[in-house]
Amino acid sequence: MKLKMSYVFPLGLFLALFLDGSLSYVASDTLFNTQVEIESRFILLWLVLAICFVPDLAHPYFWATFAGLVFDSYYTSILGIMTVILPLVVYLTKETMAFFKTSFWVVCLMYFIDVTVVSLGFYLFNNLIGFTAGSQADYILKVLWPTLTYNMVCFLFLYWPLKELFTRVK
């Protein structure tokens, strides 16, 4: 039986959503303490790799909006942050990748930029509505850099298996 991307992509997106929350819960003592706050971005990894390796992916903006809505309603209870940021990042990734040949380093840099955009978007929005009172320097040192480091290490481990999955399943 040959798998189709129309089945694999939504299943992987759901799994990424689940992993973002469950890993944060299970490892909360390590990921969230007085020194650091690390945000897992597996949903973003799934979307970025899908865009890079499946350029004809059906309805990526719908899936990004849907995933953002589910993420917002389940994890943040503030509708709108990820619902807006994820489709924006999908758009930026699609437009940027049109100028580059897909390679490990290009995808790595694109993911690095996307994690930065999502994390900064989260911070700016939460700062705007008064949900955060920390300084920008504290945010960069305690949240952004640890988040980037964690997600880039996850990228290094998951890039090749997910690339293989996306290239085999069409």
C-alpha positions as a Markdown table, in Angstrom:
| # | Residue | x | y | z |
|---|---|---|---|---|
| 1 | Met | 0.0 | 0.0 | 0.0 |
| 2 | Lys | 1.4 | 3.3 | -1.1 |
| 3 | Leu | 1.0 | 6.2 | 1.4 |
| 4 | Lys | -0.2 | 9.5 | 0.1 |
| 5 | Met | 0.9 | 12.9 | 1.4 |
| 6 | Ser | -2.8 | 13.9 | 1.8 |
| 7 | Tyr | -2.9 | 11.4 | 4.7 |
| 8 | Val | 0.7 | 11.6 | 6.0 |
| 9 | Phe | 0.9 | 15.4 | 6.2 |
| 10 | Pro | -2.2 | 15.9 | 8.5 |
| 11 | Leu | -1.2 | 13.0 | 10.7 |
| 12 | Gly | 2.4 | 14.3 | 11.0 |
| 13 | Leu | 1.0 | 17.8 | 11.8 |
| 14 | Phe | -1.2 | 16.4 | 14.5 |
| 15 | Leu | 1.8 | 14.4 | 15.9 |
| 16 | Ala | 3.9 | 17.6 | 15.9 |
| 17 | Leu | 1.2 | 19.5 | 17.7 |
| 18 | Phe | 1.0 | 16.7 | 20.3 |
| 19 | Leu | 4.8 | 16.5 | 20.7 |
| 20 | Asp | 5.1 | 20.3 | 21.2 |
| 21 | Gly | 2.8 | 20.1 | 24.2 |
| 22 | Ser | 3.6 | 16.7 | 25.6 |
| 23 | Leu | 7.4 | 17.2 | 25.6 |
| 24 | Ser | 6.9 | 20.6 | 27.2 |
| 25 | Tyr | 4.8 | 18.9 | 29.9 |
| 26 | Val | 7.0 | 15.9 | 30.5 |
| 27 | Ala | 10.3 | 17.9 | 30.6 |
| 28 | Ser | 8.8 | 21.0 | 32.2 |
| 29 | Asp | 11.4 | 21.0 | 35.0 |
| 30 | Thr | 14.2 | 21.2 | 32.4 |
| 31 | Leu | 12.5 | 23.3 | 29.8 |
| 32 | Phe | 10.9 | 25.9 | 32.1 |
| 33 | Asn | 12.8 | 27.0 | 35.2 |
| 34 | Thr | 14.2 | 30.2 | 36.6 |
| 35 | Gln | 17.2 | 30.1 | 34.2 |
| 36 | Val | 15.5 | 29.3 | 30.8 |
| 37 | Glu | 12.2 | 28.9 | 29.1 |
| 38 | Ile | 12.6 | 26.7 | 26.0 |
| 39 | Glu | 9.7 | 26.6 | 23.5 |
| 40 | Ser | 9.4 | 23.4 | 21.4 |
| 41 | Arg | 8.6 | 24.1 | 17.7 |
| 42 | Phe | 8.0 | 20.7 | 16.2 |
| 43 | Ile | 4.9 | 22.0 | 14.4 |
| 44 | Leu | 7.1 | 24.6 | 12.7 |
| 45 | Leu | 9.7 | 22.0 | 11.8 |
| 46 | Trp | 7.0 | 19.8 | 10.2 |
| 47 | Leu | 5.6 | 22.7 | 8.2 |
| 48 | Val | 9.0 | 24.0 | 7.0 |
| 49 | Leu | 10.3 | 20.6 | 5.9 |
| 50 | Ala | 7.0 | 19.9 | 4.1 |
| 51 | Ile | 7.3 | 23.2 | 2.2 |
| 52 | Cys | 10.9 | 22.5 | 1.3 |
| 53 | Phe | 10.5 | 18.9 | 0.2 |
| 54 | Val | 6.9 | 18.9 | -1.1 |
| 55 | Pro | 6.6 | 22.1 | -3.1 |
| 56 | Asp | 3.2 | 21.1 | -4.5 |
| 57 | Leu | 1.7 | 20.5 | -1.0 |
| 58 | Ala | -2.1 | 20.9 | -1.1 |
| 59 | His | -3.4 | 23.8 | 1.0 |
| 60 | Pro | -0.4 | 24.7 | 3.1 |
| 61 | Tyr | -2.0 | 28.0 | 4.3 |
| 62 | Phe | -5.2 | 26.2 | 5.4 |
| 63 | Trp | -3.1 | 23.6 | 7.3 |
| 64 | Ala | -0.9 | 26.3 | 8.9 |
| 65 | Thr | -4.0 | 28.3 | 9.9 |
| 66 | Phe | -5.8 | 25.2 | 11.3 |
| 67 | Ala | -2.7 | 24.1 | 13.2 |
| 68 | Gly | -2.3 | 27.6 | 14.6 |
| 69 | Leu | -5.9 | 27.7 | 15.7 |
| 70 | Val | -5.6 | 24.4 | 17.4 |
| 71 | Phe | -2.3 | 25.4 | 19.0 |
| 72 | Asp | -3.8 | 28.7 | 20.2 |
| 73 | Ser | -7.0 | 27.2 | 21.6 |
| 74 | Tyr | -5.3 | 24.2 | 23.3 |
| 75 | Tyr | -2.0 | 25.6 | 24.5 |
| 76 | Thr | -2.2 | 29.4 | 24.9 |
| 77 | Ser | -6.0 | 30.1 | 25.1 |
| 78 | Ile | -5.3 | 33.3 | 23.3 |
| 79 | Leu | -6.7 | 32.9 | 19.8 |
| 80 | Gly | -4.8 | 34.6 | 17.2 |
| 81 | Ile | -1.1 | 34.5 | 17.9 |
| 82 | Met | -0.1 | 31.2 | 16.1 |
| 83 | Thr | -3.2 | 31.4 | 13.9 |
| 84 | Val | -1.6 | 34.5 | 12.3 |
| 85 | Ile | 2.1 | 33.7 | 12.7 |
| 86 | Leu | 2.1 | 30.2 | 11.2 |
| 87 | Pro | 0.5 | 31.1 | 7.8 |
| 88 | Leu | 2.8 | 34.1 | 7.7 |
| 89 | Val | 5.9 | 31.9 | 8.2 |
| 90 | Val | 4.6 | 29.4 | 5.6 |
| 91 | Tyr | 4.2 | 32.3 | 3.1 |
| 92 | Leu | 7.7 | 33.6 | 3.9 |
| 93 | Thr | 9.2 | 30.2 | 3.6 |
| 94 | Lys | 7.5 | 29.4 | 0.3 |
| 95 | Glu | 8.5 | 32.7 | -1.2 |
| 96 | Thr | 12.1 | 32.5 | 0.1 |
| 97 | Met | 12.7 | 28.9 | -1.0 |
| 98 | Ala | 11.7 | 29.8 | -4.5 |
| 99 | Phe | 15.1 | 31.5 | -4.8 |
| 100 | Phe | 17.2 | 28.7 | -3.4 |
| 101 | Lys | 18.0 | 25.1 | -4.2 |
| 102 | Thr | 16.9 | 22.9 | -1.3 |
| 103 | Ser | 19.9 | 21.7 | 0.7 |
| 104 | Phe | 20.7 | 20.9 | 4.3 |
| 105 | Trp | 22.2 | 24.4 | 5.0 |
| 106 | Val | 19.5 | 26.3 | 3.2 |
| 107 | Val | 16.7 | 24.5 | 5.1 |
| 108 | Cys | 18.7 | 24.8 | 8.4 |
| 109 | Leu | 19.0 | 28.5 | 7.9 |
| 110 | Met | 15.3 | 28.8 | 6.9 |
| 111 | Tyr | 14.2 | 26.9 | 10.0 |
| 112 | Phe | 16.5 | 29.1 | 12.2 |
| 113 | Ile | 14.9 | 32.2 | 10.7 |
| 114 | Asp | 11.4 | 30.8 | 11.1 |
| 115 | Val | 11.9 | 29.8 | 14.7 |
| 116 | Thr | 13.2 | 33.3 | 15.4 |
| 117 | Val | 10.3 | 35.0 | 13.7 |
| 118 | Val | 7.7 | 32.8 | 15.6 |
| 119 | Ser | 9.4 | 33.3 | 18.9 |
| 120 | Leu | 9.8 | 37.1 | 18.5 |
| 121 | Gly | 6.2 | 37.3 | 17.2 |
| 122 | Phe | 5.1 | 35.6 | 20.3 |
| 123 | Tyr | 7.1 | 37.9 | 22.5 |
| 124 | Leu | 6.0 | 41.1 | 20.7 |
| 125 | Phe | 2.3 | 40.1 | 20.8 |
| 126 | Asn | 2.4 | 39.1 | 24.5 |
| 127 | Asn | 4.3 | 42.3 | 25.3 |
| 128 | Leu | 1.7 | 44.3 | 23.4 |
| 129 | Ile | -1.2 | 42.8 | 25.4 |
| 130 | Gly | 0.7 | 43.0 | 28.7 |
| 131 | Phe | 1.2 | 39.3 | 29.3 |
| 132 | Thr | 5.0 | 39.7 | 29.7 |
| 133 | Ala | 6.9 | 42.2 | 31.7 |
| 134 | Gly | 10.5 | 41.0 | 31.1 |
| 135 | Ser | 13.1 | 43.1 | 29.3 |
| 136 | Gln | 14.2 | 42.4 | 25.8 |
| 137 | Ala | 17.6 | 41.3 | 27.0 |
| 138 | Asp | 16.1 | 38.8 | 29.4 |
| 139 | Tyr | 13.9 | 37.5 | 26.7 |
| 140 | Ile | 16.9 | 37.0 | 24.3 |
| 141 | Leu | 19.1 | 35.3 | 27.0 |
| 142 | Lys | 16.5 | 33.2 | 28.8 |
| 143 | Val | 14.0 | 32.4 | 26.0 |
| 144 | Leu | 15.2 | 33.1 | 22.4 |
| 145 | Trp | 18.7 | 31.6 | 22.5 |
| 146 | Pro | 17.7 | 28.4 | 24.5 |
| 147 | Thr | 14.7 | 28.0 | 22.2 |
| 148 | Leu | 16.9 | 28.3 | 19.1 |
| 149 | Thr | 19.5 | 26.0 | 20.5 |
| 150 | Tyr | 17.0 | 23.3 | 21.4 |
| 151 | Asn | 15.1 | 23.5 | 18.1 |
| 152 | Met | 18.3 | 23.4 | 16.0 |
| 153 | Val | 19.5 | 20.3 | 17.9 |
| 154 | Cys | 16.1 | 18.7 | 17.2 |
| 155 | Phe | 16.4 | 19.8 | 13.6 |
| 156 | Leu | 19.8 | 18.1 | 13.3 |
| 157 | Phe | 18.3 | 14.8 | 14.5 |
| 158 | Leu | 15.0 | 14.9 | 12.6 |
| 159 | Tyr | 16.1 | 16.5 | 9.3 |
| 160 | Trp | 17.2 | 13.3 | 7.5 |
| 161 | Pro | 14.4 | 11.0 | 8.7 |
| 162 | Leu | 11.8 | 13.6 | 7.8 |
| 163 | Lys | 13.5 | 14.4 | 4.5 |
| 164 | Glu | 13.3 | 10.7 | 3.6 |
| 165 | Leu | 9.7 | 10.5 | 4.6 |
| 166 | Phe | 8.7 | 13.6 | 2.5 |
| 167 | Thr | 10.7 | 12.4 | -0.5 |
| 168 | Arg | 9.2 | 8.9 | -0.4 |
| 169 | Val | 5.6 | 9.8 | 0.2 |
| 170 | Lys | 4.2 | 12.0 | -2.6 |
